[in-house]
């Protein structure tokens, strides 16, 4: 989508009936550092979305 341009974060979201079930940093070939996924989590929380640790799955080692 960004054709190699800069992004704030990358990954997948899974939702059921408007509730976020899972946020991951799994994004095809792009492997974002944890700091970028944390940036997305922080932004969603500041926008009022409650996220529990069990809703976040990180695969990045960084």
Buried (B, 14 or more C-beta within 10 A) or exposed (E): EEEEEEEEBBBEEEEEEEEBEBBBBBBEEEBBEBEBBBBBBEEBEEEEEEBEEEBBBBEBEE
